[in-house]
Amino acid sequence: MPGTDSRYFWDGAENISPRFQVVRMIEYASFPDLINFPFEVLRSCIDEIDLNRLRTSEKRGQFMIPAQRFIGRSESWEEVVEKMIAG
């Protein structure tokens, strides 16, 4: 599976859903690893995830919660950030 780095999937990477991959990456991945995670996987399930319920830092939440509304209609992190800046 794409993005199943053993640092973040210490409990195994077999039979895990894309949604679980995204949740785990948002919760535990370093920022560089998160933005290098396959964007199409992130985009495919970001709308099903309640970011307010994740175990993540406040700073990560302050970035991801506003970004969530743009991820589903963007093609890359660069496009997400551009849309966030534009409002």
C-alpha positions in Angstrom: 0.0 0.0 0.0 1.3 3.5 -0.7 2.6 5.4 2.2 2.7 2.6 4.7 6.0 3.5 6.3 6.8 1.2 9.2 7.6 4.2 11.4 3.8 5.0 11.3 2.4 1.6 10.8 4.3 -0.2 13.5 1.3 -2.6 14.1 1.4 -3.8 10.5 0.4 -2.5 7.1 -1.6 -5.5 5.9 -5.3 -5.1 5.3 -5.6 -1.5 6.4 -8.0 0.9 4.7 -6.9 4.1 3.0 -8.9 6.0 5.6 -6.9 4.4 8.4 -3.7 5.3 6.5 -4.7 8.9 6.3 -5.7 9.1 10.0 -2.5 7.5 11.1 -0.4 9.9 8.9 -2.2 13.0 10.2 -1.8 11.9 13.8 1.8 10.7 13.8 3.7 11.6 10.6 6.3 14.3 10.5 5.1 17.2 8.4 7.5 16.3 5.5 6.2 12.8 5.5 2.6 13.9 5.7 3.0 16.2 2.7 4.8 13.5 0.8 2.0 10.9 1.5 0.2 10.2 -1.8 -2.2 13.1 -2.2 -4.8 11.1 -4.1 -5.2 8.8 -1.1 -5.6 11.8 1.2 -8.1 13.4 -1.1 -10.1 10.2 -1.5 -11.1 10.0 2.2 -10.4 13.3 3.9 -14.1 14.3 4.0 -14.9 11.2 6.0 -12.5 12.1 8.8 -13.5 14.2 11.8 -10.2 16.1 12.3 -11.4 17.4 15.7 -11.3 13.9 17.1 -7.8 12.9 16.1 -4.9 12.6 18.4 -2.6 15.3 17.0 -1.0 18.5 18.1 -2.8 21.7 18.3 -0.6 23.2 15.6 -1.3 20.2 13.2 -5.0 20.8 13.8 -4.7 24.5 13.2 -3.3 23.6 9.7 -5.4 20.5 8.8 -8.8 21.7 9.9 -8.9 24.7 7.5 -7.1 22.7 4.8 -9.7 20.0 4.9 -12.3 22.0 3.0 -9.8 22.5 0.1 -8.2 19.1 -0.1 -11.1 17.3 -1.8 -11.2 19.8 -4.6 -7.4 20.2 -5.2 -4.8 18.2 -7.0 -1.8 18.9 -4.7 -0.7 20.4 -1.4 0.5 23.4 -3.3 -3.0 24.0 -4.6 -4.5 23.5 -1.1 -2.2 26.1 0.3 -2.9 28.6 -2.5 -6.6 28.2 -1.9 -6.1 28.7 1.8 -4.2 31.9 1.3 -6.7 33.2 -1.2 -9.5 32.6 1.3 
